[in-house]
């Protein structure tokens, strides 16, 4: 190898090392610069665990270095944020703000992945000062809703006979229908019955009651419950009489009113509605006056702020917090 070739090879090796180092520098970021996923829940701060209710729709500011992003909790107080911390910052500054609660600031190390934030509610005295009217007492709160139910009533009984005529003792000779052993000529008979609109047959029974019953067979499959009943039979050694019996039922659909009592603690109440529940309303005594408050899709009450969460089974969880100037008596 000449001197010029050696110099060229050395320059090529040098450039390869420099370029490879550059790729490594740009590809591998420090661990603290990788995206961080934080999730948590925001609840009310209280010495009594029963009063630590979730706080929905809390505004959250997440700041790393000079970058700030905005998030919000869902109806259950849950939140998930994904941020990329700056290389010179090892923590994330979070600020929580919600009406009726004091702002909360928390600094978290980036290694934190799950945590619970507790926000302190505005004091009762401050809530009263915010109201220009005297405090209204809320008593005897009930939740009413309707459920679609189906009731079945017995409205009659079917008892009918049909006859299959057969001379008996006639060889089959492959002229269908025949007896099961293909020896004797058979006759087939059938009957059909209609229970009527919105009715159904139930507890169906069919049997041979007269004639050479050992030489008969009920051929049709009897449905457990149906409006139309079809029965067929086979007789191969004489005339036979068959009896068909069944109960006739009628289905009635109606709305049943249900009433329940919400869980009330402090200035909040919670209650659930089953998936089949419709038309919910809240009945309450406000200063000794019974008033009904229908709950529409927006869940609006004049004396409380409410939100609703729909679970996987389609049931609904309602959470309400009374507004300034109102107070539960329980």
DOTORVEX-318941 format. One record per residue (C-alpha): residue number from 1; residue in one letter; x, y, z. Coordinates in steps of 0.001 Angstrom, whole numbers, plus 500000, padded with zeros to 6 digits. Each point is the difference from the previous one (the first is absolute). Layout:
! DOTORVEX-318941
+-----+---+--------+--------+--------+
|   k | r |      u |      v |      w |
+-----+---+--------+--------+--------+
| NUM | A |      X |      Y |      Z |
...
+-----+---+--------+--------+--------+
This chain:
! DOTORVEX-318941
+-----+---+--------+--------+--------+
|   k | r |      u |      v |      w |
+-----+---+--------+--------+--------+
|   1 | X | 500000 | 500000 | 500000 |
|   2 | X | 501386 | 503394 | 499010 |
|   3 | X | 500250 | 502953 | 502373 |
|   4 | X | 497107 | 501729 | 498221 |
|   5 | X | 497796 | 496940 | 500436 |
|   6 | X | 500821 | 499826 | 503719 |
|   7 | X | 499055 | 503669 | 500456 |
|   8 | X | 496672 | 499433 | 498189 |
|   9 | X | 499174 | 496988 | 502198 |
|  10 | X | 500821 | 501969 | 503162 |
|  11 | X | 497714 | 502886 | 498972 |
|  12 | X | 497152 | 497541 | 499260 |
|  13 | X | 500352 | 498370 | 503435 |
|  14 | X | 500017 | 503421 | 501708 |
|  15 | X | 496806 | 501122 | 498192 |
|  16 | X | 498256 | 496707 | 500872 |
|  17 | X | 500781 | 500420 | 503715 |
|  18 | X | 498796 | 503623 | 500041 |
|  19 | X | 496736 | 499243 | 498178 |
|  20 | X | 499252 | 496951 | 502186 |
|  21 | X | 500537 | 502036 | 503174 |
|  22 | X | 497615 | 502672 | 498678 |
|  23 | X | 497276 | 497431 | 499341 |
|  24 | X | 500383 | 498598 | 503509 |
|  25 | X | 499773 | 503460 | 501544 |
|  26 | X | 496814 | 500872 | 498111 |
|  27 | X | 498382 | 496571 | 500413 |
|  28 | X | 500444 | 499364 | 503726 |
|  29 | X | 498538 | 502721 | 502197 |
|  30 | X | 500638 | 500139 | 503719 |
|  31 | X | 497415 | 497974 | 501960 |
|  32 | X | 498499 | 503122 | 501605 |
|  33 | X | 499297 | 501459 | 496549 |
|  34 | X | 497782 | 497075 | 498954 |
|  35 | X | 496186 | 500527 | 500051 |
|  36 | X | 498456 | 499388 | 503419 |
|  37 | X | 496443 | 498787 | 500574 |
|  38 | X | 498353 | 501129 | 503239 |
|  39 | X | 496567 | 498907 | 501124 |
|  40 | X | 498059 | 500663 | 503146 |
|  41 | X | 496791 | 501055 | 501654 |
|  42 | X | 498847 | 503215 | 501648 |
|  43 | X | 497845 | 499705 | 503115 |
|  44 | X | 498644 | 502276 | 502694 |
|  45 | X | 502236 | 500451 | 503054 |
|  46 | X | 498247 | 499034 | 503244 |
|  47 | X | 500852 | 498224 | 503236 |
|  48 | X | 497010 | 497681 | 499471 |
|  49 | X | 500633 | 497456 | 497184 |
|  50 | X | 496280 | 500049 | 499112 |
|  51 | X | 500283 | 503644 | 498984 |
|  52 | X | 502967 | 499516 | 497655 |
|  53 | X | 497853 | 500079 | 496906 |
|  54 | X | 501476 | 500221 | 496477 |
|  55 | X | 500208 | 503486 | 498476 |
|  56 | X | 499029 | 500060 | 496310 |
|  57 | X | 501254 | 502323 | 497269 |
|  58 | X | 502938 | 501475 | 501933 |
|  59 | X | 502287 | 502213 | 497906 |
|  60 | X | 503609 | 498761 | 500138 |
|  61 | X | 503113 | 501863 | 498848 |
|  62 | X | 503145 | 497893 | 499538 |
|  63 | X | 503230 | 501993 | 499745 |
|  64 | X | 503479 | 498762 | 499170 |
|  65 | X | 502622 | 502695 | 499613 |
|  66 | X | 498355 | 502731 | 497937 |
|  67 | X | 497424 | 497694 | 498354 |
|  68 | X | 496461 | 499766 | 501406 |
|  69 | X | 497158 | 497713 | 498884 |
|  70 | X | 496317 | 499964 | 501022 |
|  71 | X | 497963 | 496963 | 501018 |
|  72 | X | 496689 | 499270 | 501737 |
|  73 | X | 498664 | 497180 | 502174 |
|  74 | X | 497019 | 497951 | 498829 |
|  75 | X | 496682 | 499549 | 501824 |
|  76 | X | 501607 | 497564 | 502479 |
|  77 | X | 502940 | 502302 | 500838 |
|  78 | X | 502452 | 497891 | 497960 |
|  79 | X | 502694 | 501511 | 497780 |
|  80 | X | 502893 | 498816 | 497851 |
|  81 | X | 502683 | 502326 | 498641 |
|  82 | X | 503001 | 499325 | 497782 |
|  83 | X | 502883 | 502460 | 500089 |
|  84 | X | 503641 | 500225 | 498940 |
|  85 | X | 502125 | 501495 | 502827 |
|  86 | X | 502827 | 502341 | 499095 |
|  87 | X | 503566 | 498726 | 500399 |
|  88 | X | 500720 | 502587 | 502697 |
|  89 | X | 496799 | 499228 | 501917 |
|  90 | X | 499520 | 496883 | 502117 |
|  91 | X | 496425 | 500753 | 501121 |
|  92 | X | 496559 | 500942 | 498725 |
|  93 | X | 498057 | 502887 | 501554 |
|  94 | X | 496243 | 499375 | 500139 |
|  95 | X | 497318 | 502528 | 500904 |
|  96 | X | 496379 | 498990 | 500652 |
|  97 | X | 497103 | 502476 | 499882 |
|  98 | X | 496249 | 499396 | 500483 |
|  99 | X | 497052 | 502140 | 501078 |
| 100 | X | 499312 | 499653 | 503711 |
| 101 | X | 503525 | 498759 | 500797 |
| 102 | X | 503279 | 501678 | 500856 |
| 103 | X | 502653 | 499771 | 497234 |
| 104 | X | 502522 | 497222 | 500576 |
| 105 | X | 503623 | 499986 | 498792 |
| 106 | X | 502097 | 496814 | 500011 |
| 107 | X | 503548 | 499332 | 498744 |
| 108 | X | 500517 | 496372 | 499014 |
| 109 | X | 503195 | 498154 | 499048 |
| 110 | X | 499785 | 498655 | 496470 |
| 111 | X | 500292 | 496425 | 501296 |
| 112 | X | 496527 | 500313 | 501563 |
| 113 | X | 497350 | 498222 | 497917 |
| 114 | X | 496872 | 499894 | 502193 |
| 115 | X | 498815 | 502232 | 502839 |
| 116 | X | 496911 | 501472 | 501666 |
| 117 | X | 499552 | 503747 | 500469 |
| 118 | X | 497768 | 501328 | 502781 |
| 119 | X | 498488 | 503467 | 499582 |
| 120 | X | 498803 | 502010 | 502979 |
| 121 | X | 496423 | 501288 | 499647 |
| 122 | X | 499154 | 503617 | 500657 |
| 123 | X | 498918 | 500369 | 503636 |
| 124 | X | 496310 | 499996 | 500902 |
| 125 | X | 500254 | 503593 | 501198 |
| 126 | X | 501420 | 501094 | 496643 |
| 127 | X | 497244 | 498143 | 498169 |
| 128 | X | 497330 | 501816 | 501978 |
| 129 | X | 501629 | 503363 | 499274 |
| 130 | X | 499769 | 499240 | 496273 |
| 131 | X | 496219 | 499720 | 500255 |
| 132 | X | 497878 | 503127 | 500122 |
| 133 | X | 496972 | 498105 | 501348 |
| 134 | X | 499478 | 498191 | 503293 |
| 135 | X | 500994 | 496352 | 500076 |
| 136 | X | 497363 | 497542 | 498746 |
| 137 | X | 499736 | 496648 | 501801 |
| 138 | X | 499534 | 496913 | 497809 |
| 139 | X | 498216 | 497087 | 501681 |
| 140 | X | 498587 | 496592 | 499133 |
| 141 | X | 501688 | 499531 | 496624 |
| 142 | X | 498649 | 497103 | 497892 |
| 143 | X | 500789 | 498732 | 496525 |
| 144 | X | 497125 | 498767 | 497832 |
| 145 | X | 500254 | 498164 | 496685 |
| 146 | X | 497956 | 497549 | 497941 |
| 147 | X | 500876 | 496521 | 498742 |
| 148 | X | 498337 | 498115 | 497153 |
| 149 | X | 498684 | 496692 | 501314 |
| 150 | X | 498320 | 497042 | 498300 |
| 151 | X | 497335 | 498042 | 501879 |
| 152 | X | 498574 | 496684 | 498845 |
| 153 | X | 496410 | 499099 | 500888 |
| 154 | X | 498103 | 496759 | 499414 |
| 155 | X | 496935 | 500764 | 497890 |
| 156 | X | 498747 | 496546 | 499042 |
| 157 | X | 500616 | 496344 | 499257 |
| 158 | X | 500066 | 498095 | 496716 |
| 159 | X | 498424 | 496502 | 499928 |
| 160 | X | 499399 | 498656 | 496497 |
| 161 | X | 499870 | 496576 | 498357 |
| 162 | X | 500678 | 498774 | 496494 |
| 163 | X | 499503 | 496573 | 498465 |
| 164 | X | 502085 | 497929 | 497582 |
| 165 | X | 497980 | 497381 | 498125 |
| 166 | X | 501767 | 496750 | 499150 |
| 167 | X | 498589 | 496549 | 499108 |
| 168 | X | 502899 | 498151 | 501559 |
| 169 | X | 501686 | 496792 | 498967 |
| 170 | X | 500788 | 501210 | 496450 |
| 171 | X | 503533 | 499105 | 498899 |
| 172 | X | 502140 | 502976 | 499073 |
| 173 | X | 501626 | 498663 | 496832 |
| 174 | X | 502142 | 503123 | 499847 |
| 175 | X | 496995 | 502305 | 499607 |
| 176 | X | 500842 | 502858 | 502344 |
| 177 | X | 499199 | 500831 | 502684 |
| 178 | X | 500763 | 496757 | 501772 |
| 179 | X | 500509 | 498858 | 503550 |
| 180 | X | 503507 | 500494 | 501418 |
| 181 | X | 500848 | 496366 | 499192 |
| 182 | X | 498600 | 500403 | 496449 |
| 183 | X | 497492 | 497108 | 500465 |
| 184 | X | 496629 | 501794 | 500117 |
| 185 | X | 498347 | 502724 | 498025 |
| 186 | X | 499679 | 503164 | 502164 |
| 187 | X | 497995 | 503203 | 499891 |
| 188 | X | 501217 | 503415 | 500998 |
| 189 | X | 497876 | 502738 | 501570 |
| 190 | X | 500680 | 503509 | 501267 |
| 191 | X | 498377 | 502990 | 501655 |
| 192 | X | 500896 | 503678 | 500376 |
| 193 | X | 498908 | 502447 | 502697 |
| 194 | X | 500415 | 503776 | 500344 |
| 195 | X | 500114 | 501573 | 503466 |
| 196 | X | 499178 | 503489 | 498703 |
| 197 | X | 501793 | 503342 | 499893 |
| 198 | X | 502452 | 500611 | 502881 |
| 199 | X | 499201 | 496507 | 501318 |
| 200 | X | 502098 | 496872 | 500145 |
| 201 | X | 499600 | 496322 | 500781 |
| 202 | X | 501928 | 498656 | 502955 |
| 203 | X | 500345 | 496573 | 501638 |
| 204 | X | 498869 | 498174 | 496855 |
| 205 | X | 498976 | 496331 | 500346 |
| 206 | X | 498908 | 497599 | 497248 |
| 207 | X | 499110 | 496345 | 500428 |
| 208 | X | 497969 | 497174 | 498576 |
| 209 | X | 496804 | 499469 | 502039 |
| 210 | X | 497987 | 497473 | 497954 |
| 211 | X | 500665 | 497185 | 497521 |
| 212 | X | 503091 | 497816 | 499670 |
| 213 | X | 502247 | 502573 | 501707 |
| 214 | X | 503042 | 497663 | 500150 |
| 215 | X | 500011 | 500140 | 496195 |
| 216 | X | 500076 | 503771 | 499734 |
| 217 | X | 502659 | 502653 | 500157 |
| 218 | X | 499943 | 503782 | 500548 |
| 219 | X | 502297 | 501266 | 497285 |
| 220 | X | 500189 | 503791 | 500368 |
| 221 | X | 502292 | 501726 | 502436 |
| 222 | X | 497975 | 502079 | 502436 |
| 223 | X | 501359 | 503499 | 500638 |
| 224 | X | 500266 | 501066 | 503629 |
| 225 | X | 498348 | 503332 | 499277 |
| 226 | X | 498513 | 501288 | 496730 |
| 227 | X | 496887 | 501672 | 498605 |
| 228 | X | 499320 | 497298 | 497394 |
| 229 | X | 499994 | 496350 | 501006 |
| 230 | X | 500393 | 497286 | 497334 |
| 231 | X | 499552 | 496340 | 500928 |
| 232 | X | 500274 | 496923 | 497766 |
| 233 | X | 499767 | 496305 | 500753 |
| 234 | X | 500203 | 496563 | 498359 |
| 235 | X | 497705 | 497006 | 500483 |
| 236 | X | 500622 | 496595 | 498300 |
| 237 | X | 497662 | 497391 | 501501 |
| 238 | X | 496594 | 501636 | 500376 |
| 239 | X | 498167 | 503281 | 500544 |
| 240 | X | 501448 | 502066 | 502862 |
| 241 | X | 498939 | 503148 | 501820 |
| 242 | X | 502506 | 502541 | 501277 |
| 243 | X | 499565 | 502662 | 502690 |
| 244 | X | 501921 | 503299 | 499875 |
| 245 | X | 500113 | 502177 | 503130 |
| 246 | X | 501846 | 503217 | 500808 |
| 247 | X | 499787 | 503089 | 502163 |
| 248 | X | 499295 | 503316 | 498231 |
| 249 | X | 501907 | 502996 | 501349 |
| 250 | X | 499915 | 503711 | 499243 |
| 251 | X | 502992 | 502342 | 500340 |
| 252 | X | 499394 | 503491 | 501371 |
| 253 | X | 502658 | 502726 | 499817 |
| 254 | X | 499810 | 502804 | 502533 |
| 255 | X | 502141 | 502664 | 501647 |
| 256 | X | 500718 | 499502 | 503685 |
| 257 | X | 500995 | 502979 | 502131 |
| 258 | X | 502976 | 499421 | 502288 |
| 259 | X | 501274 | 502209 | 502805 |
| 260 | X | 503411 | 500054 | 501661 |
| 261 | X | 501974 | 502216 | 502343 |
| 262 | X | 503363 | 501524 | 499042 |
| 263 | X | 503142 | 499813 | 502095 |
| 264 | X | 500432 | 503457 | 501576 |
| 265 | X | 503039 | 501157 | 501914 |
| 266 | X | 501005 | 503585 | 500641 |
| 267 | X | 499059 | 502074 | 496985 |
| 268 | X | 499978 | 497149 | 497468 |
| 269 | X | 497655 | 497187 | 499009 |
| 270 | X | 500367 | 496950 | 497740 |
| 271 | X | 497540 | 497522 | 498544 |
| 272 | X | 499831 | 497480 | 497161 |
| 273 | X | 497445 | 499241 | 497310 |
| 274 | X | 499721 | 496472 | 498516 |
| 275 | X | 500498 | 499535 | 496276 |
| 276 | X | 496265 | 499417 | 499521 |
| 277 | X | 498983 | 503019 | 502083 |
| 278 | X | 498424 | 502958 | 498184 |
| 279 | X | 498539 | 503416 | 500808 |
| 280 | X | 501979 | 500692 | 503191 |
| 281 | X | 499032 | 502858 | 502288 |
| 282 | X | 501073 | 501274 | 503406 |
| 283 | X | 497371 | 500845 | 502597 |
| 284 | X | 501067 | 502150 | 502919 |
| 285 | X | 498578 | 502141 | 502784 |
| 286 | X | 501380 | 503543 | 499604 |
| 287 | X | 499092 | 502080 | 503051 |
| 288 | X | 496966 | 497775 | 500692 |
| 289 | X | 498767 | 500019 | 496396 |
| 290 | X | 499992 | 496724 | 498044 |
| 291 | X | 501324 | 500562 | 496469 |
| 292 | X | 500651 | 497573 | 497120 |
| 293 | X | 503079 | 500671 | 497834 |
| 294 | X | 500081 | 497957 | 496748 |
| 295 | X | 503505 | 498995 | 498916 |
| 296 | X | 500464 | 500537 | 496291 |
| 297 | X | 503030 | 499036 | 497893 |
| 298 | X | 501952 | 503001 | 501352 |
| 299 | X | 499300 | 499057 | 503674 |
| 300 | X | 499131 | 503504 | 501180 |
| 301 | X | 498858 | 500734 | 503568 |
| 302 | X | 499453 | 503623 | 501126 |
| 303 | X | 501558 | 499270 | 503389 |
| 304 | X | 502892 | 497673 | 499050 |
| 305 | X | 502690 | 499430 | 497408 |
| 306 | X | 499759 | 496444 | 498642 |
| 307 | X | 501823 | 497702 | 497618 |
| 308 | X | 499235 | 496491 | 498796 |
| 309 | X | 502254 | 497088 | 499056 |
| 310 | X | 498811 | 497068 | 497876 |
| 311 | X | 501636 | 496702 | 500958 |
| 312 | X | 500720 | 497009 | 497769 |
| 313 | X | 496710 | 498310 | 500987 |
| 314 | X | 498091 | 503171 | 498939 |
| 315 | X | 499109 | 500888 | 503578 |
| 316 | X | 500427 | 503676 | 500922 |
| 317 | X | 501722 | 501537 | 503003 |
| 318 | X | 498874 | 503500 | 500977 |
| 319 | X | 502077 | 502285 | 502233 |
| 320 | X | 498687 | 503373 | 501183 |
| 321 | X | 501440 | 502778 | 502186 |
| 322 | X | 497702 | 502640 | 501465 |
| 323 | X | 500474 | 503596 | 498902 |
| 324 | X | 500781 | 502887 | 502390 |
| 325 | X | 496909 | 500964 | 501976 |
| 326 | X | 498713 | 496400 | 500343 |
| 327 | X | 500670 | 497312 | 502593 |
| 328 | X | 498932 | 496394 | 500486 |
| 329 | X | 498261 | 498983 | 503187 |
| 330 | X | 500492 | 496306 | 500617 |
+-----+---+--------+--------+--------+
